[in-house]
């Protein structure tokens, strides 16, 4: 479904929220392993999509299994949350944005792609009703 259709249906259906999953591929390995760059990304993303952060961004590096090791991030926003996992082995990012305030999923995805220098991404968005 195109973004315009999603945002129109958001209003028509009086959706509770909009959830987007953004899978970024072949990201810059230095950026996805840098806690401060991840926190900077969150601040800039929230400003871009007009979300008010609630509290500090939490970024934790963990994973004994090499297949899943990397940073995980969570940022509460007043209208829900933004979270992500940064997979070291594959240089992929699995970013989720959920908000009961409408936003542009494509804007979020394009910004993440540019910021982390990803080769490409897959974007899926769904209404929560």
KOLMI-622403 format. One record per residue (C-alpha): residue in one letter; y, z, x. Coordinates in nm, 3 decimals, decimal comma. Layout:
// residues N
A / Y / Z / X $
...
This chain:
// residues 129
X / 0,000 / 0,000 / 0,000 $
X / 0,345 / -0,090 / 0,131 $
X / 0,593 / 0,184 / 0,208 $
X / 0,833 / 0,076 / -0,067 $
X / 0,550 / 0,106 / -0,320 $
X / 0,449 / 0,450 / -0,194 $
X / 0,804 / 0,585 / -0,220 $
X / 0,849 / 0,431 / -0,566 $
X / 0,521 / 0,583 / -0,687 $
X / 0,624 / 0,914 / -0,532 $
X / 0,915 / 0,927 / -0,777 $
X / 0,731 / 0,776 / -1,075 $
X / 0,432 / 1,009 / -1,047 $
X / 0,642 / 1,310 / -0,951 $
X / 0,410 / 1,360 / -0,660 $
X / 0,378 / 1,700 / -0,498 $
X / 0,400 / 1,544 / -0,155 $
X / 0,348 / 1,256 / 0,083 $
X / 0,083 / 1,275 / 0,355 $
X / 0,069 / 1,036 / 0,649 $
X / -0,195 / 1,009 / 0,919 $
X / -0,082 / 0,822 / 1,227 $
X / -0,341 / 0,736 / 1,493 $
X / -0,172 / 0,625 / 1,816 $
X / -0,370 / 0,440 / 2,084 $
X / -0,332 / 0,403 / 2,460 $
X / -0,043 / 0,649 / 2,494 $
X / 0,129 / 0,745 / 2,819 $
X / -0,105 / 1,000 / 2,974 $
X / 0,175 / 1,199 / 3,137 $
X / 0,365 / 1,237 / 2,810 $
X / 0,070 / 1,357 / 2,602 $
X / -0,012 / 1,619 / 2,866 $
X / 0,343 / 1,760 / 2,878 $
X / 0,405 / 2,054 / 2,645 $
X / 0,784 / 2,028 / 2,670 $
X / 0,780 / 1,654 / 2,590 $
X / 0,564 / 1,724 / 2,285 $
X / 0,810 / 1,989 / 2,165 $
X / 1,100 / 1,752 / 2,227 $
X / 0,920 / 1,485 / 2,023 $
X / 0,885 / 1,723 / 1,729 $
X / 1,255 / 1,812 / 1,728 $
X / 1,357 / 1,446 / 1,741 $
X / 1,104 / 1,342 / 1,476 $
X / 1,222 / 1,613 / 1,238 $
X / 1,582 / 1,503 / 1,287 $
X / 1,489 / 1,138 / 1,234 $
X / 1,298 / 1,189 / 0,908 $
X / 1,536 / 1,464 / 0,790 $
X / 1,295 / 1,758 / 0,791 $
X / 1,414 / 2,113 / 0,853 $
X / 1,197 / 2,294 / 1,106 $
X / 1,081 / 2,643 / 1,015 $
X / 1,021 / 2,854 / 1,323 $
X / 0,914 / 2,737 / 1,663 $
X / 0,673 / 2,455 / 1,740 $
X / 0,334 / 2,580 / 1,860 $
X / 0,160 / 2,376 / 2,129 $
X / -0,176 / 2,489 / 2,267 $
X / -0,391 / 2,323 / 2,533 $
X / -0,761 / 2,379 / 2,472 $
X / -1,106 / 2,227 / 2,441 $
X / -1,404 / 2,295 / 2,661 $
X / -1,559 / 1,965 / 2,559 $
X / -1,397 / 1,680 / 2,753 $
X / -1,431 / 1,459 / 2,444 $
X / -1,174 / 1,665 / 2,250 $
X / -0,973 / 1,848 / 2,518 $
X / -0,596 / 1,828 / 2,500 $
X / -0,291 / 1,976 / 2,336 $
X / -0,275 / 2,056 / 1,966 $
X / 0,061 / 2,101 / 1,797 $
X / 0,184 / 2,245 / 1,471 $
X / 0,537 / 2,261 / 1,338 $
X / 0,607 / 2,420 / 1,004 $
X / 0,882 / 2,249 / 0,810 $
X / 1,050 / 2,388 / 0,501 $
X / 0,866 / 2,132 / 0,290 $
X / 0,524 / 2,173 / 0,460 $
X / 0,410 / 2,081 / 0,815 $
X / 0,365 / 1,836 / 1,098 $
X / 0,059 / 1,861 / 1,321 $
X / -0,111 / 1,660 / 1,593 $
X / -0,390 / 1,656 / 1,845 $
X / -0,345 / 1,482 / 2,181 $
X / -0,679 / 1,360 / 2,320 $
X / -0,672 / 1,355 / 2,700 $
X / -0,987 / 1,149 / 2,755 $
X / -0,877 / 0,856 / 2,540 $
X / -0,496 / 0,896 / 2,553 $
X / -0,485 / 0,895 / 2,175 $
X / -0,275 / 1,100 / 1,937 $
X / -0,375 / 1,200 / 1,586 $
X / -0,048 / 1,286 / 1,411 $
X / -0,019 / 1,416 / 1,054 $
X / 0,301 / 1,452 / 0,854 $
X / 0,288 / 1,623 / 0,515 $
X / 0,595 / 1,698 / 0,310 $
X / 0,691 / 1,752 / -0,052 $
X / 1,020 / 1,583 / 0,041 $
X / 0,993 / 1,204 / 0,068 $
X / 1,029 / 1,040 / 0,409 $
X / 0,958 / 0,704 / 0,570 $
X / 0,602 / 0,699 / 0,711 $
X / 0,675 / 0,379 / 0,902 $
X / 0,982 / 0,531 / 1,064 $
X / 0,772 / 0,828 / 1,178 $
X / 0,497 / 0,601 / 1,312 $
X / 0,732 / 0,364 / 1,493 $
X / 0,918 / 0,654 / 1,653 $
X / 0,593 / 0,816 / 1,771 $
X / 0,474 / 0,484 / 1,912 $
X / 0,795 / 0,435 / 2,107 $
X / 0,823 / 0,797 / 2,225 $
X / 0,466 / 0,820 / 2,357 $
X / 0,459 / 0,456 / 2,472 $
X / 0,155 / 0,380 / 2,258 $
X / 0,003 / 0,033 / 2,257 $
X / -0,039 / 0,038 / 1,878 $
X / -0,107 / 0,265 / 1,582 $
X / -0,286 / 0,287 / 1,249 $
X / -0,086 / 0,437 / 0,962 $
X / -0,236 / 0,569 / 0,639 $
X / -0,022 / 0,733 / 0,373 $
X / -0,125 / 0,897 / 0,049 $
X / 0,047 / 1,070 / -0,236 $
X / -0,052 / 1,427 / -0,315 $
X / -0,035 / 1,468 / -0,691 $
